[in-house]
Amino acid sequence: MAVYRWWGTKARVVGVIILVSLLLAGAFWWRVRGTNNTPPTATPPIPRDLAPTAVNNPPFPSLTYGIHTFLWWNPTTRGYDLDMVRLMNFTHVKQRFSWKDIEPLAGEWHWQQADEVMDAVQCQGVEIVARLDGPPDWAVVPASNDPAQPPVNLDAWGNFCGAVADRFKGQISAYQVWNEPNLRREWGDRPPNADGYVQLLQTCSQAIRAADPEAVIISAGLAPTGTQLPEAIPDMDYLRQMYDAGGQPWFDVLGLNAPGYKAPPEMSPEEAEQEYGQRWMSFRHVEDMRGIMVEAGDAAKQIALLEVGWTTDQRPNTNYRWHAVSEEEQARYLVGAYRYAAEHWRPWVGLMVTIYMADIEWTPEDEEYWWAITLPGYPPDKKNRQAYFDLANMEKIMGDKIIPARDPGSPEAVTVVPKTCD
């Protein structure tokens, strides 16, 4: 009887162990198998080391104050906008050099607008960062079965990059190679692919360096996003993929876009994740990206923040209303972003570019209208948002040079003095 009870108890224990083992095995199999027969993608840990003192031989003073301009077509607003940049004590403008405007047909070069822009910028004593993208139809290649195929003919692309660098050798402060390639809409309406972008980056970089060996190459600003393929690749994943694809030698400065969404500039990615569900919905998501640079052994390079801004687009039924801020918040957050970077991110953040000095053609129907710190119009009726005045009057920290904040009521804070050149 004692033997029977012992055996029965043992059998029950063994049975329970077997049952639990089967359940655990089933659960494990279900986790691995998933609902779509694909194994889950492990999320790499967020790098914490920002290597604040690792930058050597930086191409930009930290900080370098820039703004995105639209100087191409209108000489009247071109001169006025550059006067307003000088009033802001900003030293750099970022201007798109669209391939389709310069070479609309293969071998047919249209340099007039580019020449006029360069003349105006040099007259004002401002530096220019040229964004290269905007392919003409003739240079676009059909999508193929190769997901890494760039959307443009690389030979033609290299020829374009080299031609711009050759014509403006020593005059362009830096070149931004493409914009937001981790988004389908910016990658020829095809699924983004980091290997393909590295091919495009290498081709352009080699052509620019051959024509102007001293040129500074900035990689494309990456869009902060959590959206997955086929529409996008999250920026943290994309940056790691760029390094895996061998992108490191082909840029001197890492380009990032850093909109603040709804968050104030001092909010950490961890706080944004708690508040909004995503850590990339914060200006300080830049720190996550810097950590990946350090992780990849690229800590000696600077970062250029190529699009910094907060939208005021509170129109019903728009894609941006969910993170729109008031004009007062826009002004406060932009000033706060520069101050935060000056206190915490030097010297590894060099260039910081505010979006935008408004294009004369924009109307309230354009999404960009609501990000701009000025309003479209002709002088003297052109209007500015509060962010323009607050950015103009805040202190500037440019390497070892400091420009003190100025009284908003002082004449030099409100008077645009036109500058003419022979």
Phi, psi and omega in degrees: 000315178298320178296321181295314181297318180298315180295320179296319178296317179298319180297319179296318179298314179299320180297317179297318180299316180297317182297314179297320179298317179296318180296317178295319178297319179295318179297317179299315179299320180293321177296317182289319184288317182072182182271351182236021176064021178238140179293147180292153177270123179288137178271118180297151177296152179284120179295142183253338185279117179260358177042062188296338183254010188278343185292129174232147180051054182292137179285339180241140167301150177246106012259163171239124190263120183227164177216144180280123184241169177228083190259001198291307196259337191243104183295332180292308180287335179301308181295319181294317179297321178292326173299319181290329175296317177298318179300328180285348190061032171268142187259343187229144169241145173254127185229134178284128171254089187284128181304318184292338176279331184268323179228072185295330174235150184304122178080001180255105190260130179242100187257355189303309183295318179298317179298317181294320177298314181296320178298316182294318180296316180293325176301319184279352182072028180252148177270153182237137171251121184263123174267120182257116175188205177069060185292146172287160183302324185293339183265352181283136180254147179296150175296147182232185177284351179271108183294341181270003180289124175297158184281358182231159174293119187291327178297315179293322179297314178298322178297319178295311181302316180294323181294318178297314182295324180292319183290326186243034180305128179077358183254333181265126184295319181197159178243126171267121185263098178076178180214132174049053180290352177277006174247138180302318184295339179259000183241048176065030180055044174222158183304131181296152183209119184293325177299319178296319179294321179298323175299314180295318179297314180299315181300313181291317181299315180297320181292319179294315182294329177293324181275327184216087186300338181271000183295148177259127181255124176251129177290163184301140173297126180269140181276125173295123182198154173250003182289141183258174175302148010271359186274331185196169170233127178308142189298324179295317177297317184296319180296317176300320179294325175299316178295319179297329181276003178086029183282345189305318183289348193260008173217149179265332182224135178279127178267133175224149168259138189226064172291150182269351185054229183270347190280142169293157191294335182275354181292130182284159175302325179294318178294321178296322179296321178290321186280317188242353178092353182217131180286338180284354178274044179209148177301323184282003169303339174309325181295325175299317182290322176299320178300323178291322174303312181297317178303325182274005181077024185245028187292341183286347182270156173273169170248141169249124176269104193271342175215107177242127181180169174226133181273149175251019186282092180254020177296146176297148173061035172250162181284353189245355183299328185297337178236022178287149177237169175284165178295327177293318177294320178304314180297313182295320183289321179295314177299318179297326179295314178295320180293320180296315180297320180296325183276326192243340192244008177275143003264008189281347166257123179258277182280134172231120187247119175280143171251133354222163156274119196298143171286137181302334185275350185289147172234172177299349176282345180271132181300322183295332180308325188274346174273335190294153177261358170234169177247147181299150178156170179258147174297146002268011185271357180297135184251155178239146172278167182302328181301325179299309183295320182291322175293322180295323188267348181289161176294153177237132177243107186241088185064241179270357183263135178235126173256116184295156172298152181239158179293124181302340181269357182286152182302321182290349180271345186233352186255119175270117180262111180299145178238130179244152179232152177288000000 
